[in-house]
Amino acid sequence: MSIFNSIEILVVDDESNIRKLFSRELASPGRTIHTVGSAKEAFEHLHKHYYDIIILDIRLPDANGLELMTKLLETVPNVAIILITGYADVDNAVQAMKNGAYDYITKPFSLDRMEQVIEKAYQRVRLQRENELLRHNSEHKSMPKFIGHSKSVQDVRYLIEKAAPTDVPVLLTGESGTGKNVAAAALHAKSRRADQPLIIKNCGTFDKELLRSELFGYCKGAFTGADRSHDGLLSLAHKATLFFDEVGELTLELQGALLRVLETQHFRRVGDKEERCVDVRFIFATNKDLEKEVAAGRFHDAFYHRINVFNIELPPLRERREDIPALVEYFLVSLAKDGQEYKISPRAMQQLMDNPWPGNVRELKNIIERGMILAENNIINVQALPFCQKSCQNPREKGFSTLEELERSHISMVMHAVQGNKSRAAQVLGIGRKTLYRKLEEYRLTEVGTQNANFLSK
């Protein structure tokens, strides 16, 4: 699958002179031509390789081209099929277009005409795949820079530089909001796959009933409602990078299925008898202690060791407070609208420096964004940081003896601030909804926020 690179074309024709013509005249640095002489060979290639375009002779020794086209579209849905024939037949042409062919060309054909059709077909395929990628990446519209010059941040940058050029799986660990998504983007940007997409999936958003088909894809008729074949995330990520955020939320069943992909680079779509090969660079992230999850039987031991080939621990913001001024300046610029310039008062900056930051960098960003809304004359002062004022005190001064107590208080405060809206609370806290539900149940906060809508204004 060449989403942004060379066009991959499979020519299926039993005439050797036609196959030689395509290989000799249409191959180029931006266009790779593979040729086979039968339907059987075509399917053998399709289970080992990804193509953008299939040029298919309508008459083959072992198949009818129209019937074969239907089977091919079920096997590789995101592909354009161009039918060629030496026998002009209007009925066949009409039926071919109805069945999903991109175009229908009769022999002998002009090479210029064929090149034009190939280019247009590829543009449609590329647009379809880009739309699929946008659908999966819609919740991550932009990736901020990894800001800071502290020793811990320099260590993270060093590990990213070392791991990025390789294809080994990387496990990013650390508390929520520490920048694991930023580290994943940096790993991809510095890798050999940088010209291919970074596909992002938050494991907490997987629908349990559909997670296998969403990841692996499915064949037509695999289950009720599967009226056509569909490529999953693995097919979209071929030659690219697949980032699984909150991997600790995956079910044991899916962990086992992914383990096999990591070990063999093969997978089977739901309802398919044949395996397909895939070339994907995997990055995983979690805020959970996976060793404890393994011990508790909630995480697959073999899967944990397979994804933990190269671990990068992201430091919490409270352990790199010297980076806070640089982060604040970055957010003041990146979040500003219409060219406005914002500043922060020394006292407000001091409060930010003293805050324990249980929500880490994501919490800092949210507070700065709120402060910009409340700023007077574009200056963020203490009065513009009411959320910060309530949480900036030292946790021991507020009576907290453990990080768990501080976390409980912080989640309670956020729930009040968003008036009990769990989706918004999860976004502010930088965690998945399932993680939030678990925390609310653990700390017995299920009703927090529903009775005090004016909490922040008091």
Secondary structure, 3 states (H helix, E strand, C coil): CCCCCCEEEEEECCCHHHHHHHHHHCCECCEEEEEECCHHHHHHHHCCCCCCEEEEECEECCEEHHHHHHHHHHHCCCCEEEEEECCCCHHHHHHHHHCCCCEEEECCCCHHHHHHHHHHHHHHHHHHHHHHHHHHHCCCCCCCCCCCCCHHHHHHHHHHHHHCCCCCCEEEECCCCCCHHHHHHHHHHCCCCCCCCEEEEEHHHCCCCCHHHHHHEECCCCCCCCCCCEECHHHHCCCCEEEEECHHHCCHHHHHHHHHHHHHCEECCECCCCCEECCCEEEEEECCCHHHHHHCCCCCHHHHHHHCCEEEECCCHHHCHHHHHHHHHHHHHHCCCCCCCCEECHHHHHHHHHCCCCCHHHHHHHHHHHHHHHCECCEECHHHCHHHHHHCCCCCCCCCCCHHHHHHHHHHHHHHHCCCCHHHHHHHHCCCHHHHHHHHHHCCCCCCCCCCCCCCCC
